[in-house]
Amino acid sequence: MKRIFLICAFISACFIPGIKGQESPVEKGMAAISEDIIKAQLGFLASDWTEGREAGEKGEFIAGDYIASMLQLFGVKPGGDMQRGGRSYFQNFSLLKTLPGDIHELNLKSQIGNSIRKTEFDYNVDFVFRSVVN
């Protein structure tokens, strides 16, 4: 939820080009942000329509398209991958899905000078790993 709030705050700050007057860009941006605007944007992004925004799922694409449309609406230049006609608001990458094995280990190595210290953590005592399997 914190991540969504930061995204919406960033989108709201992009209202700068649509405000008229001789205000500085910071003043214009701050004047464009309101509680109602943030609530409206967060309301949509957190709604059932975006289905939890899980990576690689339909809801993530809906939320991404919404954010890209807001950036475009407020004049933010895209900086993503090249597509027909110029840059996109998106960057393509491969998404890998893995499942954990039966053995869970967590070790920490720290080095101070020439001395190396290794700390081992016990599973279900010092740390827990839970995978979500659909």
Secondary structure, DSSP 8 states (H G I E B T S, - for coil): -HHHHHHHHHHHHTTGGG--SS--HHHHHHHH--HHHHHHHHHHHTSGGGGGG-TTSHHHHHHHHHHHHHHHHTT----S-EETTEE-S------------S---EEEEEEETTEEEEEEE-BTTTB-------
